[in-house]
């Protein structure tokens, strides 16, 4: 009997001792742990968004580069079967008013005001086929961009349909230069020639190769900034 009472006393004392230790800690996150987790997740989300934006920019540039090279080759195809100089009047020199030679035949002739009338390569020198270009080359531009048939390339709407307006933002600028017969890195003036000297027969003004450069640019409608997208260069012997 006494032993049982003593056991109950010890159990009560043990229970009382446990209460004295205070309430047990409830499992969970502290404020610092929560803040750190928020920072880590935030950094991860920002990195993911920036990575996605970089991918979009890279994809857009790739699309523009492909389109720019295509437009440059369209101009080259348009000029592929043309002679270097006008097939009727050619490229000639005559004595000018001051006794100096005067060049005739470089660039579009007076009756060549539209693209379909361009019948030689030097007609294209200095012309820009611009999406906002106007008829008549007096201001240095013509409607564009153009394809190999001389037609204006139409824009593509977001839904994939063909628009009735030119491809917005695109332009093709052509530069034609006379170059050295044996050194294609040397740029000459259109009227340069080589006079006969001794056993050398000389070279007429229209007997030089031409270097043609087509630069394709794109003007961003949102920022109005123009960037060079593609450049194509070839030599016509």
C-alpha positions as CSV (number, residue, x, y, z in Angstrom):
1,X,0.0,0.0,0.0
2,X,2.8,2.4,0.9
3,X,4.7,1.4,-2.2
4,X,1.7,2.2,-4.4
5,X,1.3,5.6,-2.8
6,X,5.0,6.3,-3.3
7,X,4.8,5.4,-7.0
8,X,1.8,7.8,-7.5
9,X,3.7,10.5,-5.8
10,X,6.7,10.0,-8.1
11,X,4.4,10.2,-11.2
12,X,2.8,13.4,-10.0
13,X,6.2,14.9,-9.3
14,X,7.3,13.9,-12.8
15,X,4.2,15.4,-14.4
16,X,4.6,18.6,-12.4
17,X,8.3,18.8,-13.6
18,X,7.3,18.5,-17.2
19,X,4.8,21.3,-16.9
20,X,7.4,23.4,-15.3
21,X,9.6,23.3,-18.5
22,X,7.0,25.4,-20.4
23,X,5.1,24.7,-23.7
24,X,6.9,22.7,-26.4
25,X,8.1,24.6,-29.6
26,X,5.7,24.2,-32.6
27,X,7.4,23.2,-35.9
28,X,7.4,25.9,-38.7
29,X,9.5,28.7,-40.4
30,X,11.0,31.7,-38.7
31,X,10.7,35.2,-40.3
32,X,14.3,35.0,-41.4
33,X,13.8,31.7,-43.1
34,X,10.8,32.9,-44.9
35,X,12.6,36.1,-46.1
36,X,15.5,34.0,-47.4
37,X,13.2,31.7,-49.2
38,X,11.4,34.6,-50.8
39,X,14.7,36.2,-51.9
40,X,15.9,32.9,-53.5
41,X,12.7,32.3,-55.3
42,X,12.6,35.9,-56.5
43,X,16.2,35.7,-57.9
44,X,15.2,32.5,-59.7
45,X,12.1,34.0,-61.3
46,X,14.0,37.1,-62.4
47,X,16.8,35.0,-64.0
48,X,14.2,32.9,-65.8
49,X,12.4,36.0,-67.2
50,X,15.7,37.5,-68.3
51,X,16.7,34.2,-70.0
52,X,13.3,34.2,-71.8
53,X,13.8,37.8,-73.0
54,X,17.3,37.0,-74.2
55,X,15.9,34.0,-76.2
56,X,13.2,36.2,-77.7
57,X,15.7,38.9,-78.8
58,X,18.1,36.2,-80.2
59,X,15.2,34.6,-82.1
60,X,14.1,38.0,-83.5
61,X,17.6,38.9,-84.6
62,X,17.9,35.5,-86.4
63,X,14.6,36.1,-88.2
64,X,15.7,39.6,-89.2
65,X,19.1,38.4,-90.4
66,X,17.5,35.7,-92.6
67,X,15.0,38.2,-94.0
68,X,17.8,40.7,-94.6
69,X,20.0,38.3,-96.5
70,X,17.0,37.2,-98.6
71,X,16.2,40.8,-99.5
72,X,19.8,41.5,-100.5
73,X,19.9,38.4,-102.8
74,X,16.6,39.5,-104.3
75,X,18.3,42.7,-105.5
76,X,21.3,40.7,-106.8
77,X,18.9,38.4,-108.7
78,X,17.2,41.4,-110.2
79,X,20.6,42.7,-111.6
80,X,21.9,39.3,-112.6
81,X,21.3,39.5,-116.4
82,X,22.0,43.2,-116.9
83,X,25.0,44.7,-118.7
84,X,27.4,46.9,-116.7
85,X,26.4,50.0,-118.7
86,X,23.6,51.2,-120.9
87,X,23.2,48.9,-123.9
88,X,22.3,51.8,-126.2
89,X,24.4,54.8,-125.1
90,X,27.1,53.0,-123.1
91,X,29.5,54.8,-120.8
92,X,31.4,57.5,-122.7
93,X,33.6,60.5,-122.2
94,X,33.4,63.8,-124.1
95,X,35.3,67.0,-123.9
96,X,33.7,69.3,-121.4
97,X,33.4,73.1,-121.5
98,X,36.6,73.6,-119.6
99,X,38.5,71.1,-121.7
100,X,38.2,68.3,-119.1
101,X,36.5,65.0,-119.9
102,X,32.8,64.9,-119.2
103,X,31.2,61.5,-118.3
104,X,28.0,60.3,-119.9
105,X,25.9,57.2,-119.0
106,X,26.6,56.6,-115.3
107,X,23.3,56.2,-113.4
108,X,19.8,56.2,-114.7
109,X,19.3,58.0,-118.0
110,X,16.9,60.9,-118.2
111,X,14.1,58.7,-119.5
112,X,14.6,56.0,-116.8
113,X,12.5,57.1,-113.8
114,X,11.0,53.8,-112.7
115,X,12.6,50.5,-111.7
116,X,11.3,48.6,-114.7
117,X,13.2,51.0,-117.0
118,X,16.6,50.3,-115.3
119,X,18.5,48.4,-118.0
120,X,22.0,48.3,-116.7
121,X,23.9,47.8,-113.4
122,X,25.1,51.4,-113.0
123,X,21.5,52.6,-113.1
124,X,21.1,51.2,-109.5
125,X,24.0,53.3,-108.0
126,X,22.8,55.3,-105.0
127,X,19.2,54.0,-105.2
128,X,17.4,53.0,-102.0
129,X,14.3,50.7,-102.2
130,X,12.5,51.9,-99.1
131,X,9.2,50.8,-97.6
132,X,8.2,54.5,-97.6
133,X,9.8,55.3,-100.9
134,X,8.1,57.3,-103.6
135,X,8.0,57.0,-107.4
136,X,10.8,58.7,-109.3
137,X,14.5,58.4,-108.3
138,X,15.1,62.1,-108.1
139,X,15.0,61.9,-104.3
140,X,17.3,58.8,-104.2
141,X,14.6,56.3,-103.3
142,X,12.0,54.1,-104.9
143,X,9.2,52.0,-103.5
144,X,10.5,48.8,-101.8
145,X,11.7,46.5,-100.7
146,X,11.8,44.7,-104.0
147,X,12.1,41.1,-105.1
148,X,13.9,39.6,-108.1
149,X,11.0,40.5,-110.4
150,X,11.1,44.2,-109.3
151,X,7.8,43.8,-107.4
152,X,7.4,45.5,-104.0
153,X,7.5,42.9,-101.2
154,X,4.3,43.1,-99.1
155,X,4.2,42.9,-95.4
156,X,3.0,40.0,-93.3
157,X,0.2,40.6,-90.7
158,X,0.5,39.0,-87.2
159,X,-2.2,36.5,-88.3
160,X,0.0,35.4,-91.2
161,X,-2.0,37.1,-94.0
162,X,-0.4,39.2,-96.6
163,X,-0.9,42.9,-96.2
164,X,-1.6,45.4,-99.0
165,X,1.3,47.7,-97.9
166,X,5.1,47.2,-98.3
167,X,7.0,45.3,-95.6
168,X,7.2,48.0,-93.0
169,X,10.7,49.1,-91.8
170,X,12.8,47.4,-94.5
171,X,15.0,49.1,-97.1
172,X,17.6,48.0,-99.6
173,X,20.4,50.5,-100.6
174,X,22.6,49.8,-103.6
175,X,26.0,51.2,-104.2
176,X,27.9,50.6,-107.5
177,X,31.6,51.4,-107.8
178,X,34.2,51.1,-110.5
179,X,37.3,49.2,-109.3
180,X,40.8,48.4,-110.5
181,X,41.1,45.8,-113.3
182,X,43.8,43.9,-111.4
183,X,43.1,45.1,-107.8
184,X,39.5,44.8,-106.7
185,X,40.3,46.6,-103.5
186,X,41.0,49.8,-105.4
187,X,38.0,52.1,-105.9
188,X,38.0,54.3,-108.9
189,X,35.9,57.3,-110.0
190,X,33.2,56.5,-112.6
191,X,35.1,58.6,-115.2
192,X,38.6,57.1,-114.7
193,X,40.4,55.5,-117.6
194,X,43.9,54.5,-118.6
195,X,45.4,56.2,-121.6
196,X,47.7,54.3,-124.0
197,X,51.3,54.4,-123.1
198,X,54.1,52.8,-125.1
199,X,53.2,49.1,-125.7
200,X,50.3,49.3,-123.3
201,X,47.0,49.8,-125.1
202,X,45.3,51.5,-122.2
203,X,41.8,50.9,-120.9
204,X,38.6,52.6,-122.0
205,X,36.2,54.1,-119.4
206,X,33.7,51.3,-119.8
207,X,36.2,48.4,-119.6
208,X,36.5,48.2,-115.8
209,X,34.9,45.7,-113.4
210,X,32.2,46.9,-111.0
211,X,31.7,46.2,-107.3
212,X,28.1,46.1,-106.2
213,X,27.1,46.5,-102.5
214,X,23.6,46.0,-101.2
215,X,22.9,47.0,-97.6
216,X,19.6,45.9,-96.1
217,X,18.4,47.9,-93.0
218,X,15.4,47.6,-90.7
219,X,13.7,50.5,-88.9
220,X,12.0,49.4,-85.7
221,X,8.5,50.9,-85.7
222,X,8.5,51.2,-81.9
223,X,11.8,53.0,-81.5
224,X,12.4,54.5,-85.0
225,X,16.0,53.2,-84.8
226,X,17.5,51.9,-88.0
227,X,20.0,49.0,-87.9
228,X,22.1,47.4,-90.6
229,X,20.8,43.8,-90.9
230,X,22.7,42.4,-93.9
231,X,25.4,43.4,-96.5
232,X,26.0,41.6,-99.7
233,X,29.0,42.4,-102.0
234,X,29.9,41.0,-105.4
235,X,32.1,41.9,-108.4
236,X,30.9,42.1,-112.0
237,X,34.0,41.6,-114.2
